[in-house]
């Protein structure tokens, strides 16, 4: 067996056409409309698929780590559109000690 820790918390910041992930800078400014940067070209486990440039905007998908007390917003996040430079707010977990429970259906047997 090989023990694996959970990913570190995610901290994001937009800087122009760049993205800072937990202090590591990813510069997408060379990308032009229609460009696609293959996932294999990015050495970070945070990215989930290819990175696109469309109408001058960078489009990408990142992994959002889920703590044990994850919220509904973390489990099923809405797309995030970031216009201005600065920190990017992310969905927050439930208060410490709380966890989501599966919905129950009346009349069902466990």
C-alpha positions in Angstrom: 0.0 0.0 0.0 1.0 3.6 -0.6 -0.5 6.2 1.7 -1.8 9.3 0.0 -2.6 12.5 1.7 -5.4 14.8 0.6 -4.5 17.6 -1.8 -3.6 20.8 -0.1 -6.3 23.5 0.1 -6.7 25.4 -3.1 -5.9 29.1 -3.3 -6.4 30.9 -6.6 -5.6 34.3 -7.9 -6.1 35.8 -11.4 -3.2 37.9 -12.8 -4.0 39.2 -16.3 -4.1 36.0 -18.4 -2.2 34.1 -15.8 -3.5 32.0 -12.9 -1.7 31.6 -9.5 -2.5 28.3 -7.9 -1.2 27.9 -4.3 1.7 30.3 -5.2 2.6 28.6 -8.5 2.2 30.9 -11.5 0.7 29.6 -14.8 1.1 32.2 -17.6 -1.4 31.8 -20.4 -0.7 35.2 -22.0 0.9 33.6 -25.2 -2.4 31.9 -26.0 -4.4 33.5 -28.9 -8.1 33.0 -30.0 -8.6 29.3 -30.9 -5.4 28.1 -29.2 -5.7 24.9 -27.2 -3.0 23.9 -24.6 -3.1 20.2 -24.1 -3.5 18.9 -20.6 -0.3 16.9 -21.0 1.6 20.2 -21.5 0.7 21.4 -18.0 2.6 19.8 -15.2 0.1 20.3 -12.4 -2.5 17.9 -11.0 -5.0 20.8 -10.4 -5.9 21.0 -14.2 -8.6 18.5 -15.3 -8.6 19.0 -19.1 -7.2 21.0 -22.0 -7.0 24.8 -21.7 -8.7 26.9 -24.3 -8.5 30.5 -25.5 -11.8 31.7 -26.9 -12.7 35.4 -27.6 -9.6 36.4 -25.7 -10.7 34.6 -22.6 -8.9 31.6 -21.0 -11.2 28.6 -20.3 -10.1 25.8 -18.0 -11.3 23.3 -15.5 -9.6 22.8 -12.1 -9.9 20.0 -9.5 -11.7 21.3 -6.4 -10.6 19.3 -3.4 -13.4 18.0 -1.1 -12.8 17.9 2.6 -14.8 15.5 4.8 -17.2 18.4 5.6 -17.7 19.4 2.0 -20.7 21.5 1.1 -23.2 21.1 -1.7 -21.6 24.0 -3.4 -18.2 22.2 -3.3 -19.6 18.9 -4.5 -21.5 20.5 -7.5 -19.7 23.8 -8.1 -21.1 26.3 -10.5 -18.8 27.6 -13.3 -16.6 30.5 -12.1 -16.2 33.5 -14.4 -13.4 35.8 -13.3 -13.1 39.3 -14.8 -10.8 41.2 -12.5 -7.4 40.4 -11.2 -7.1 39.3 -7.6 -8.0 36.3 -5.4 -10.7 34.0 -6.7 -13.4 33.0 -4.1 -14.2 29.3 -4.0 -17.1 27.4 -2.4 -16.6 26.9 1.3 -17.0 23.7 3.4 -19.7 23.2 6.0 -18.8 24.2 9.6 -16.2 21.9 11.2 -17.9 18.7 12.4 -20.9 18.9 10.1 -21.2 16.5 7.1 -23.8 16.2 4.3 -26.1 13.3 4.7 -27.8 11.3 2.0 -31.5 12.1 1.5 -33.9 9.5 2.8 -37.0 8.3 1.0 -40.1 7.7 3.1 -41.1 4.1 3.2 -37.7 2.8 2.1 -35.9 0.1 4.0 -32.3 0.3 4.9 
